[in-house]
């Protein structure tokens, strides 16, 4: 009998909602305003201030500033090369926690520019301009060195000879943005032109012109590649004033979205393979982040009168609406957005926080509807920033698969570079959101009033 009782009690306990909380109170329904009892939130709720965000981003900045040294060294001796014209085939970048040149770090450089501008803190902008100036100087010197030593291995091979959209798009986009600030000393245009030449003339395409890859299957579209190409293309339009870049960016977006957007869910599939039928759909969170952030980049850069802008705006709003439906009660989104038993992931949540807050600040989204979504997402992300400035809970670099286990069991790591740029962007834009759209607590809930 005792065993039966324990089993019954155990099953009742297990059947309770995961976040149920029991609160011992003095009083009853007549004497106590029960609706004002403070819930046991996992994520801070209704407490965020701009100054709090600045503290979090400063921790991230301090960590990254130390973790990405700006030097060339001799690979054998480890000595710093003080004169770049003395660099040779045995020279490498001084190793820190992250690489100075990668698509992930293109996002970091972008985030630093945004954080510095929005929070009026020059050190963030200097972080980006200092490293881009350094990269440019290294490239210039190695161009000369390679004339005499054409087979030499250099630390800037991906800049001089891009082999994939990952090499080119993100870095090109931030270089154009940095060039437009007039705060970089170097002339980045030769590097920018080389990157754009790769994107527009050398990357593999489908027969209709869609940017594509031949992995993991022939004729494959990666949603990630929207971000690895279109921001650079559209920024080139801003830099040159030539509409052909705007037209190409909108065209590519349409070619991707007509194949990969699930209208019923408001989500994108991670990959699409020509000829695969039926086609499995896995709505990987960070890929949806790259897709959403691409639309933000397009909306910000396209001329107001461009014929494609209305379509991008419509798709942006549809995507935000779809994503908002899947936000977890903790503020995060899941690794596979529509599968609640997959883990909660930081980098995608930060991207969504940024893109939604940005939409509100730009007047594209309704603050009353989406302000709480963005704020809760930022609060969740901020708790993943350690006291030393590292970002926890970020999925490592991820290829493509057509089974759930691949996505469910991707590792997370504080050295996954994908988390840092999105955190900087999310923090900066949420900082601005709270300045322009202050919230209030009404009957215990967060309400944006303007």
C-alpha positions, -999 to +999 in steps of 0.1 A: +000+000+000+028+023+009+045+016-024+013+024-043+010+057-025+045+067-033+040+058-070+008+078-071+025+108-054+054+105-078+032+105-109+012+135-097+045+154-090+059+146-125+026+157-141+030+192-127+040+219-152+078+223-155+078+259-141+051+255-114+060+273-082+044+270-048+045+302-027+036+302+010+016+333+018+000+348+048-036+355+041-062+344+016-081+355-015-099+381+005-070+396+024-041+393-001-038+406-037-027+372-051-023+386-086+006+407-074+026+379-060+061+378-076+066+348-098+098+328-096+111+339-130+141+321-144+150+352-166+149+387-150+116+403-158+108+440-159+141+451-144+163+462-174+179+496-176+203+509-203+231+512-177+228+474-170+232+467-207+263+488-209+279+469-180+273+436-198+287+448-231+317+463-214+325+429-200+322+414-235+344+442-249+371+438-223+373+400-230+374+404-267+399+432-267+423+410-247+414+379-267+422+392-301+457+407-302+467+428-332+501+415-341+520+394-366+546+370-350+573+347-363+559+312-361+592+297-350+604+321-324+571+336-313+586+371-315+563+400-326+571+414-361+572+452-355+577+461-392+551+445-414+574+447-445+596+421-427+567+396-427+573+364-447+560+329-452+568+320-416+547+348-402+513+343-386+488+363-366+495+362-329+471+337-314+443+348-291+409+332-284+395+341-318+406+348-354+408+383-367+394+373-401+362+352-403+326+357-411+318+355-373+343+383-367+327+403-394+296+403-372+317+412-342+332+442-360+297+452-370+285+449-335+314+470-322+306+498-346+269+497-336+276+496-298+301+524-301+277+546-320+246+539-300+262+541-266+286+570-276+316+550-265+346+554-289+365+523-276+341+500-294+345+518-327+383+518-322+383+481-317+370+476-353+389+503-370+422+493-354+419+457-366+406+466-401+435+490-405+459+463-394+444+437-417+446+461-447+483+469-439+491+432-437+474+425-470+493+454-487+526+441-475+519+405-485+508+415-520+543+428-525+559+398-508+539+374-531+552+390-562+586+375-554+573+345-535+541+334-552+539+300-535+543+314-500+516+307-474+502+338-458+479+346-429+456+366-452+450+340-479+412+341-474+413+379-481+435+376-511+419+345-525+384+339-511+372+304-517+337+306-503+310+331-494+320+326-457+353+342-466+339+372-483+305+385-474+305+393-438+340+409-438+332+429-470+300+443-455+317+456-423+346+470-443+322+490-463+304+503-432+338+511-416+350+529-447+318+550-446+325+561-410+357+579-423+375+566-391+396+539-408+430+551-419+435+525-446+419+524-480+398+493-477+384+495-513+408+471-530+399+444-504+362+452-507+364+450-545+382+417-544+355+403-520+327+415-542+343+402-573+343+367-557+307+369-546+294+382-579+315+363-604+331+333-588+307+317-563+289+286-577+253+293-588+222+273-599+211+276-635+187+305-625+216+324-609+209+316-573+241+316-551+246+280-541+271+253-529+279+218-539+279+204-503+267+184-486+248+176-518+251+190-553+231+222-559+224+230-523+211+263-509+222+273-474+201+298-456+233+310-440+245+323-473+219+351-474+240+368-447+273+357-463+265+376-495+236+400-495+247+425-469+280+430-488+261+434-521+236+459-508+263+478-489+282+481-522+251+497-536+252+523-508+290+528-513+288+533-551+252+545-556+248+519-583+213+503-584+226+471-599+237+460-565+204+467-549+186+448-577+209+418-573+204+416-535+166+417-538+167+391-566+189+367-546+166+371-516+136+362-536+153+332-551+161+319-517+128+327-500+105+312-526+122+278-520+130+280-483+103+299-464+075+279-447+045+303-448+025+283-423+052+284-397+068+317-406+102+300-405+129+291-430+144+257-435+181+255-431+189+239-464+173+232-498+186+206-523+176+207-559+158+176-568+152+163-533+116+152-530+101+150-505+122+176-489+127+174-451+126+208-432+148+215-403+143+251-389+177+256-374+177+287-351+209+304-361+202+299-398+169+317-393+189+344-375+211+349-405+180+351-427+163+376-404+195+397-400+199+398-438+164+413-441+173+440-415+205+448-435+185+451-467+158+473-452+184+496-437+204+499-470+178+498-498+166+532-511+131+540-498+118+540-534+133+507-545+107+484-559+119+454-539+118+471-505+081+464-499+086+427-505+115+426-480+095+444-454+065+421-458+088+390-455+106+406-425+073+411-406+061+376-415+094+361-402+093+381-370+057+370-364+066+334-370+095+335-346+076+353-319+052+324-317+080+301-308+098+321-280+103+300-249+091+312-215+127+318-205+131+343-234+153+320-255+145+301-287+153+265-292+181+251-314+154+238-337+130+266-334+098+245-337+110+216-315+107+224-278+128+194-267+159+208-285+181+229-263+179+266-258+205+285-278+222+318-272+234+332-305+201+328-323+182+344-294+207+373-295+202+378-333+164+377-329+166+402-300+187+425-322+165+422-353+133+428-334+146+457-313+161+472-345+127+469-362+110+487-334+136+515-333+134+520-371+095+521-370+091+488-389+075+470-360+049+479-334+066+484-300+036+474-280+034+440-298+071+432-300+089+453-273+083+426-246+096+399-270+129+417-276+134+428-240+128+393-227+152+379-253+179+403-243+174+396-206+179+359-213+210+365-234+225+388-208+225+360-183+247+340-206+275+365-204+299+355-177+317+378-153+348+375-175+328+385-206+325+351-223+292+341-239+278+307-229+253+285-247+263+291-283+261+263-308+294+257-325+299+260-363+273+238-380+270+221-414+238+208-428+219+175-422+186+160-429+179+142-396+171+158-361+199+142-341+225+163-360+210+195-347+200+182-312+235+172-303+256+200-318+280+211-290+279+245-273+311+263-264+322+297-250+348+298-279+321+295-305+327+328-322+292+331-335+278+343-301+298+375-296+287+397-325+250+390-320+254+398-283+270+431-291+243+440-316+214+428-294+227+448-264+233+480-284+199+479-301+181+471-268+199+500-252+185+522-278+151+506-275+149+514-238+159+550-245+133+555-273+105+532-260+105+530-222+084+503-207+063+502-176+050+475-153+012+473-154-005+446-133+029+428-130+035+427-168+059+445-191+041+470-213+056+493-239+035+524-242+050+542-272 
